[in-house]
Amino acid sequence: MTKDWQAKLISSSFELKQNQYDCDSTFIIFFAEKDLEFDREDFGDLVLDYEEWGIIDPPGPNKGFGSKINPELLEDLWDEECRTKLTIKKLKEIGDLQELAREIFPYIDGFFRVNGRENIFEELPHTIDTLMNFFQSENDNNSIEIVEYENG
């Protein structure tokens, strides 16, 4: 039997943080190993304080998350099994990691590390340094997954 997923939040409840895009969506970046499987709906059930919600695939505002992580790229990378996980290696191919972090950060409401061994979604500080530090990790198989949860 597998252990149920849990959320480890920084404070007593999760608060939306992005201010770049006015919408009914919540944008989360999950930091994980490329092949780690987790259920995005488990996270939504645990953390989101919405009466009803859904997941938008592929994620993103109409203009994308800056000049490089745009709707066309996310659509091209979309795969039902892998979704839109972007490995550090792929991000390096797309562009300068610091520039990518600066472009993506304003759209994101929260960062969560996915701990597959203990089935925990762990909230990380909402700072650009959190994103840059993960991008600069030595493991090219680490990945981010941007997930869009829509309220209602």
Secondary structure by P-SEA (a helix, b strand, c coil): ccccccccccccbbbbccccccccbbbbbbbccccbbbbaaaaaaccccccbbbbbccccccccccccccaaaaaaaccccccccccaaaaaaaccaaaaaaaacccccbbbbbbccccccccccccaaaaaaaaaccccccbbbbbbbbcc
